[in-house]
Amino acid sequence: MLDFSLNAVIPAIVAQPALGAIIVLSMGTLFMNGAHDAANAIATAVATRSIRPQRALMMAALCNFFGVSLATFISTAVAKTMVTMVNFSGDNQAALIALCAAMVAIIIWGGATWYFGIPSSQSHALIAGVTGAAIALQGGIDGINFSEWVKVIWGLLVAVALGFFLGWGLSKLTGVLFRSFDKRKSEKVFAHLLNATAGVLAFEHGMQDGQKFMGVCFLAIALAMGADQSVDLQFPLWLMIMCSLCMLIGTAVGGTNIIKNVGLNIVRMDKWQGLTASLSAAICIGISNMTGLPISTTHANTTAIMGVGTAKGSKAVNWGASTNMAKAWIYTFPGCGLMGYVFAKVFILLF
């Protein structure tokens, strides 16, 4: 059994600098993920003024931290999917260089979309970048394990379809059940419930996305130590803590632009509507965490918000802003995938 303790990994980093670069870049992508995707979890709570922005960011940061830290004790299904969906077998040194190229592509893509406040999915950027690098490494579609990669499609369907219809259905149901309640009193209750749900959503985001990035980082460590992709997932404590801290810091530092675009620009919501949107997204991500489907928090939350808005009436949704977001989602796979492919080809040639 391989030793993945920090004392054992440090010599591997010294012997293969590409591994050190991947670990550093992975921490950068996790920071960007915290600043980018994690903000989605608290967008509705902030937009409905259930919680102040800075307090919401700190709550999300802590919940993300614990989500990443505790992920392996609950389920590693998503991480297993990430490790097996692409083929990095063969030359381990070339595989490390290709993974390094993928991380660079993901950071550039995530930085650009974060700067412009576009809620594209860092999860899908990771999947696309790693997939493009694997195709470059293997010289064709042999770089993809389609029996596992299909889970990405199922995750997309769960996020978009289930997120939307849950948002629509729960909003309709809640409106009927609580229509006779005193609005002023119920607003306080819904605010507390919304804040709690946003915390759960942030925890689930940490668990979902933390597994993705830890899975890729673990794969790089295993390859550097002479193992292959069949190695059992054994996330060392030091890796879990590093990943958790990077996502925590990213969430605490960034997120304001994403919160504005997701929480305010799609639909104007009351607190109870924000609750139904967050609850819908939490259900989608919870299902995906247990079944190993790589799902996007961005997609689940924004489509749930669209569903809530549609329940109010189609004119309640800012379809222009929604269309721009959808375009960003569509561009992520080919855009970041192509960047991962090109960067991998160039890096392998140069190094």
JOHUKA-V405750 format. One record per pair of residues at least 12 apart in sequence whose ideal C-beta (glycine too) atoms are under 7 Angstrom apart, sorted by the first residue. I is the first residue (numbers start at 0). J is the second residue. If there is no record, write none. Layout:
<<I | J> <I | J>>
This chain:
<<1 | 224> <1 | 226> <1 | 230> <3 | 220> <3 | 233> <3 | 235> <4 | 235> <5 | 237> <8 | 220> <11 | 223> <11 | 224> <15 | 95> <15 | 223> <17 | 95> <17 | 96> <17 | 99> <18 | 95> <18 | 219> <18 | 220> <18 | 223> <20 | 99> <21 | 95> <21 | 98> <21 | 99> <21 | 102> <21 | 216> <21 | 219> <22 | 216> <24 | 99> <24 | 102> <24 | 103> <24 | 106> <25 | 102> <25 | 212> <25 | 215> <25 | 216> <26 | 241> <26 | 245> <27 | 106> <28 | 102> <28 | 105> <28 | 106> <28 | 109> <28 | 125> <28 | 212> <29 | 212> <29 | 242> <29 | 245> <29 | 246> <29 | 249> <30 | 245> <30 | 248> <30 | 249> <31 | 106> <31 | 109> <31 | 110> <31 | 113> <31 | 121> <31 | 249> <32 | 121> <32 | 208> <32 | 212> <32 | 246> <32 | 249> <33 | 63> <33 | 245> <33 | 246> <33 | 247> <33 | 248> <33 | 249> <33 | 250> <34 | 113> <34 | 249> <34 | 250> <34 | 252> <34 | 253> <34 | 254> <35 | 109> <35 | 113> <35 | 121> <35 | 253> <35 | 257> <36 | 120> <36 | 121> <36 | 122> <36 | 204> <36 | 208> <36 | 296> <36 | 297> <37 | 59> <37 | 63> <37 | 201> <37 | 204> <37 | 246> <37 | 250> <37 | 254> <38 | 253> <38 | 254> <38 | 257> <38 | 258> <39 | 118> <39 | 257> <39 | 261> <39 | 296> <39 | 297> <39 | 300> <40 | 59> <40 | 197> <40 | 200> <40 | 201> <40 | 204> <40 | 296> <40 | 300> <41 | 55> <41 | 56> <41 | 58> <41 | 59> <41 | 197> <41 | 201> <41 | 258> <42 | 257> <42 | 258> <42 | 261> <42 | 262> <42 | 300> <43 | 193> <43 | 197> <43 | 262> <43 | 268> <43 | 273> <43 | 276> <43 | 277> <43 | 304> <44 | 193> <44 | 194> <44 | 197> <44 | 273> <45 | 258> <45 | 262> <46 | 262> <46 | 263> <46 | 268> <46 | 273> <47 | 193> <47 | 268> <47 | 269> <47 | 270> <47 | 273> <49 | 190> <49 | 193> <49 | 194> <49 | 270> <49 | 273> <50 | 194> <52 | 255> <52 | 258> <56 | 250> <56 | 251> <56 | 254> <57 | 251> <58 | 198> <58 | 201> <59 | 201> <59 | 250> <60 | 247> <60 | 250> <60 | 251> <61 | 247> <62 | 198> <62 | 201> <62 | 202> <62 | 205> <63 | 201> <63 | 204> <63 | 205> <63 | 246> <63 | 247> <63 | 250> <64 | 205> <64 | 243> <64 | 246> <64 | 247> <65 | 202> <65 | 205> <66 | 201> <66 | 202> <66 | 203> <66 | 204> <66 | 205> <66 | 206> <66 | 209> <67 | 205> <67 | 206> <67 | 209> <67 | 239> <67 | 242> <67 | 243> <67 | 246> <68 | 239> <68 | 243> <70 | 206> <70 | 209> <70 | 210> <71 | 234> <71 | 239> <73 | 206> <74 | 288> <74 | 289> <75 | 210> <75 | 232> <76 | 289> <76 | 290> <76 | 291> <77 | 207> <77 | 210> <77 | 211> <77 | 288> <77 | 291> <77 | 293> <78 | 210> <78 | 213> <78 | 214> <78 | 232> <79 | 232> <79 | 291> <80 | 147> <80 | 150> <80 | 291> <80 | 293> <81 | 211> <81 | 214> <81 | 215> <81 | 293> <82 | 214> <82 | 218> <82 | 228> <82 | 232> <83 | 144> <83 | 147> <83 | 228> <84 | 144> <84 | 147> <84 | 148> <85 | 129> <85 | 130> <85 | 133> <85 | 142> <85 | 143> <85 | 144> <86 | 133> <86 | 137> <86 | 141> <86 | 142> <86 | 143> <86 | 144> <87 | 133> <87 | 136> <87 | 218> <87 | 222> <87 | 228> <88 | 227> <88 | 228> <91 | 222> <93 | 136> <93 | 347> <94 | 136> <94 | 222> <95 | 219> <95 | 222> <95 | 223> <96 | 346> <96 | 347> <96 | 350> <97 | 132> <97 | 133> <97 | 135> <97 | 136> <97 | 343> <97 | 346> <97 | 347> <98 | 132> <98 | 215> <98 | 219> <99 | 346> <100 | 132> <100 | 339> <100 | 342> <100 | 343> <100 | 346> <101 | 128> <101 | 129> <101 | 131> <101 | 132> <101 | 339> <101 | 343> <103 | 342> <104 | 128> <104 | 335> <104 | 338> <104 | 339> <104 | 342> <105 | 124> <105 | 125> <105 | 128> <105 | 335> <107 | 338> <108 | 124> <108 | 334> <108 | 335> <108 | 338> <109 | 121> <109 | 124> <112 | 327> <113 | 253> <116 | 256> <116 | 257> <116 | 259> <116 | 260> <117 | 327> <118 | 257> <118 | 260> <118 | 261> <118 | 297> <118 | 301> <118 | 324> <119 | 297> <119 | 327> <119 | 328> <119 | 331> <120 | 295> <120 | 297> <120 | 298> <120 | 328> <120 | 331> <122 | 208> <122 | 211> <122 | 293> <122 | 295> <123 | 295> <123 | 331> <123 | 332> <124 | 331> <124 | 335> <125 | 211> <125 | 212> <125 | 215> <126 | 151> <126 | 293> <127 | 331> <127 | 332> <127 | 335> <127 | 336> <127 | 339> <128 | 335> <128 | 336> <128 | 338> <128 | 339> <129 | 215> <129 | 339> <130 | 143> <130 | 336> <130 | 339> <131 | 336> <131 | 337> <131 | 338> <131 | 339> <131 | 340> <131 | 343> <132 | 339> <132 | 340> <132 | 343> <134 | 340> <135 | 340> <135 | 343> <135 | 344> <136 | 343> <150 | 291> <150 | 292> <150 | 293> <151 | 293> <153 | 292> <154 | 287> <154 | 292> <154 | 293> <154 | 294> <155 | 298> <157 | 283> <157 | 286> <157 | 287> <157 | 292> <157 | 294> <158 | 283> <158 | 294> <158 | 295> <158 | 298> <158 | 299> <158 | 302> <159 | 298> <159 | 302> <161 | 283> <162 | 279> <162 | 280> <162 | 283> <162 | 298> <162 | 299> <162 | 302> <162 | 303> <162 | 306> <163 | 302> <163 | 303> <163 | 305> <163 | 306> <164 | 306> <165 | 279> <165 | 282> <165 | 283> <165 | 303> <165 | 306> <166 | 275> <166 | 276> <166 | 279> <166 | 302> <166 | 303> <166 | 304> <166 | 305> <166 | 306> <166 | 307> <167 | 306> <167 | 307> <167 | 309> <167 | 310> <169 | 275> <169 | 278> <169 | 279> <170 | 272> <170 | 275> <170 | 306> <170 | 307> <170 | 310> <171 | 310> <173 | 271> <173 | 275> <177 | 271> <186 | 270> <189 | 270> <189 | 271> <189 | 274> <190 | 270> <192 | 274> <193 | 270> <193 | 273> <193 | 274> <193 | 277> <196 | 274> <196 | 277> <196 | 278> <196 | 281> <197 | 277> <199 | 281> <200 | 277> <200 | 280> <200 | 281> <200 | 284> <203 | 281> <203 | 284> <203 | 285> <203 | 288> <204 | 284> <204 | 296> <205 | 246> <206 | 288> <207 | 284> <207 | 287> <207 | 288> <207 | 294> <207 | 296> <208 | 296> <209 | 242> <209 | 246> <211 | 293> <212 | 242> <213 | 234> <213 | 238> <213 | 239> <213 | 242> <216 | 238> <217 | 232> <217 | 234> <217 | 238> <261 | 300> <261 | 301> <261 | 304> <264 | 317> <264 | 320> <265 | 301> <265 | 304> <265 | 305> <265 | 308> <265 | 316> <265 | 317> <265 | 320> <265 | 321> <266 | 304> <266 | 307> <266 | 308> <266 | 315> <266 | 316> <266 | 317> <268 | 307> <272 | 307> <275 | 307> <276 | 303> <276 | 304> <276 | 307> <279 | 303> <279 | 306> <280 | 299> <280 | 300> <280 | 303> <283 | 299> <284 | 296> <284 | 299> <298 | 328> <301 | 324> <305 | 321>>
